[in-house]
Amino acid sequence: MGFFDKLKSGLMKTKSAIVDKIDSLFKTFRKVDEDLFDELEELLISADVGVNTTEDILEELREHVKENKLKDADEVKSALLGIMRGLIGEHQPLKLDTKPSVILVVGVNGVGKTTSIGKISKELKSQGKRVVVAAADTFRAAAAEQLSVWCERAGVDIIKQGAGADPAAVVFDAIGAVKSRNADVLIIDTAGRLHNKKNLMDELSKIDRVIARELPESSKETLLVLDATTGQNAVMQAREFKEAAHLTGLILTKLDGTAKGGIILSIKRELGIPVKFIGVGEQIDDMKPFNAAEFAAALFDGSEI
């Protein structure tokens, strides 16, 4: 099964929660009135599109209906789905313009950070890049061991130290390995904690200083891993991390296990941070760079837009 088929299959719960319910709603409501908009509001919020984004969608839809004097329910439905498709935005590829380039991966424990690093490493290796991973999450017991398993599966090198080691020291060693091995990309795992934002910021700042000193010309991405099954809680998490780190992109995991994929409609609008990778399974090839057109096709396939 190709990735698009996996994506289409993985989005079935989200499609059922949003698109299929919109189809059913418009079969019930043939008249375009406030009752219809009220039902749409409840539907979108319950599908984890988010309150603010739902309000924006309906405001834009009202304007479209008014300007184009739409009275036919099917035309209104088509306009609504078109607005939602537009919210997905355009995909932005990773910025890996230098050799080496750096990817810093952040996120709370349990969101799939370790597996995401393994899968992205595999993806980059399949593109012909040599990857080194720094196991800089020295806070969580067994984090380095779990990361080692995924690096072995991906066929990439890992640099690690003992539990409790200074994360910045691990990064320093990894940068040395990147230089000596002429690697293309350094991926850095970080501690998955947010309960004390100051500690997180201090730790990331220390890592940033090492990178700036040792790889001053390198391109750098800071990617936040979010668990799609947590819905709007993931958006709240992203807001917190945005304050603590200079995020350049998001990794959205576990889209195949949730009906809350609607958060992808609100993430870009509310946070201004692009989704760069999506995951739809447990296998090492089940994560790919986010392609907006493919995502829209998988989500809205079969609906009249």
N, C-alpha and C positions, 0 to 999 in steps of 0.2 A: 504494500500500500504506500503510495507516494504521500508527501507531507500535506499536499492540499486535501487529499481524501481524509487524512487523519484530522486535519483542521476542521473540515466540514462535519465529520463525525463527532469531533470533540465539542463543536459549537451547537450540537442538537438541543441540549438543555436550555442554552441561552436563547436559541432561535424559538424554541417552544414558549419560553417565558416572555418574549418580546414580540417577535414578528408574527408568530402564529396567533397570539392573542390579539394583536392589532387587526389581523385579517378577520378574526371572529367578531371583534367589536364592530368593525365597519359593515359586517353582514347584518348585525343587529340594528345599528343606527344608520338609517338611510338619510336622516335629516341632519344637516350641519347646524348644531346649536350648542348652547353652553353645557347641556347635559353630556354631549359627546366630549367636549373638552375636559369636563370634570372626570369622566371615566378614563380618558387618556392620561390625565395627570396621575390618577391612582394607579393605573397600570404601569406607567413608566417608573414611578417611585418604588413600587413593589418589586420591580425587576432590577433594582439597584442602579438605575441610571443616575440617581442623585437628585435632590430637591432643586438645587440651583440650575443644573443642566436641564432638568425637566421644564422648569419655568422658562428658560431661554428657548427651548425647542417649541413650546406652545406659543410663546410670544411671536416667534418667527413664523409659525404656522398661521396664526391669526392674521398677521400682516399679509402673508401670501394669499390667504383666502379672500381678504378684503380687496387687495389690489387687483386680483385676477377675477373677482366676483364669482368664486367657486361655489357651486351649490350641489354638485354631484359628489356623493360620498367617496366614490372610487378615485376621483381627482384629488380629493383632500387626502386620502390615504396615500396616494402616490407622492404627493407633495411632502407628507410627513416622513415617509421612508427616505425620500431624497435628502431631506434636512438631516436625518440621522446618519445616512451614508456620508454626508459631508463632514460630520463631526469626527469621523474616524481620522480625517486628515491625510496627509501624505507621509509615507515612511521616510525616515532619515537613517542612512546606513552609518555604521560605526566609523568614526574618524580615526583611521589608523594610517596617517600620512607619513610617519617617520619610521625608521628602523633603528632602535626598537620603538614601539608604541606601548602605552601602559593602559590597562583596564583595572580600575579599582572597583571592587564589588562590595556593596554594603546591603544590610537588611537584617531584620530580627531573626532569631532562631526559629526554625520550623517552616519557613516560607519556601525552602528549596534552594537555598544559596549554594550549598556544596554541590548538589547535583547540577545546578545551572552552570557553575564553573566548569564542571566536567564536560557538559554538553557543548558549551561554547568553545572549549578547548578543542573538542573533536571537530566542530564545524570549521574552526580556523585552520586546523591541521589539514582538513580535506581541501582547503583552498591553497595548500602548499606552504603554509606558514609554520615556522618553528616556534613553539610556545613553551614558556617557562611559567610555572605557577608558584606563587609565594604563599605558604600556609601561615599567614599573619594573624589568624584567629587562634591565639595561644591561651585565650581565656576559658574556652569551653573544653571540657575533657573529651578526648578522642576526636576532636575536630580535625586534626592533622591526619590521623589514621584514616578517617572516612574520606577525606580529600585525596589521600594517596590512592585509595581504591579506584576512585573516579579518574584520577590522572593516569593510572595504569590502563584502565579501559580505553581512555582516549589516546594513549600512546604518547603522552607528553611528560616533560621533566617536572619534578616538584622539589622545592627547597623548603626545608622545615627545621625547627629546633624543638627543644623540649617544652612541655607544658609550663606556662608561666613566663616564658621568655619575652623579651621586649619585642613587640610587633615591628617596630621600626628597624631593629637589628636584623630581623628575618628579611625584611624588605631590602636592606642594605646588602645582605648576602645574596639575595635573589638577583639584584641588579648586577652584582659581580658575575654571577653565573650567566646572565643574559649577555653580558659583554664578551665573556670568554667563549661562549658557545655560539656567538653571532646569531642570537635568536631574534625573531621578528616582533614578538608580543610577550609582554609580562602581564600576567593576570594575578591580582592580589586579593586574597580572601581577607576579610576583616571580622572583628568580633561582632556577633549579632546581638547587641544590646542597645536599648534606647532609654532605659529607665532613668539613667543619669546622663542627660544630654551633654553636660560639661565634660564628663570623662570621655564620651564618644568624640566630641569635638577636639579635645586635647590630643587624643590618640590619632585621629585622622590628620590633624595639623602636623603632628610629629612625622607621620608617614609622608605627608606632602612635602615637608622640608627636605627629607632624604631624597625624594624623587627629584625635586627642584635642583638640589645640589649635584646629584649624580647623573641625572638625565635631563639637563636644562632645556634641551631642544625637542624633547619627545612630545608627541601628541598624547593626550590623556583623556580617557573617558572615566566618569564616575557613574556607575550603574546601580540603581536600587532594585532589589528583587522584591516583588510583591506576589502574594498568594491570591489568585483571583477568587478563590472560594470564600474569602472574607469580605467581598463586596466593598461597600463604602468604608469599612474599617481600613481597607488597604489605601484608600484615598487619604484618609486621616493620617495614616502612617507616613505616607509620602510627604504630606505637609510638614510633619515633624522632622523627617530626615532632610527635607529641603532647607530647613533652618539650620541644620547641623552640618550640612555638606553641600558642596557646589555640584549638584546633580546635573548630569548631561543626558541621562536616558533611563528608561525603566525596562526591567525584565518581568514579564507577566507569566507566572507559572500556573499549572493545574487548571487550565481553561477547559480541559476535557471532563473535569469532575464537578462542574458547577453550572447553575442557571444564572449566575451573577456576572457573566461576561459583559453585561451592559456597562460595567464600570469603565470599559475602554472608551465609551462615548463621553464620559465626564472627565477622565484623567487629563487628556490634552487640554480640554477647555478650561478646567478649573486650576490646573497646575502649570500649564505651559511647558510640560516636559514630554518629549516624544517617547513612545514605546519603541524599543530597539530589538527586543527578542520576545518571542512567545513560545510557551511550552504546552504541549498537548498529550503528554504521556510520560511513562517512566523509563523508556528506552533511551539510549545515549544519542540516538538520531531524532529524538522527538522534540527538539528545540531548534528553531530556525530564526533568522532575521525577520523582523516584522515587515510584512508586505501589505500595505493598506488595501490595495485593489483585491488581492486574494482574500483578505479577511472579510471585506465587504461582500465579495462574491459568495463566500461560504456562508455568511450570516443571512444575506438577503436572497439567496438563490430561490427561485420559484415564486418570488413576490413581485408584483407589478410596480415598477418604479418608472 
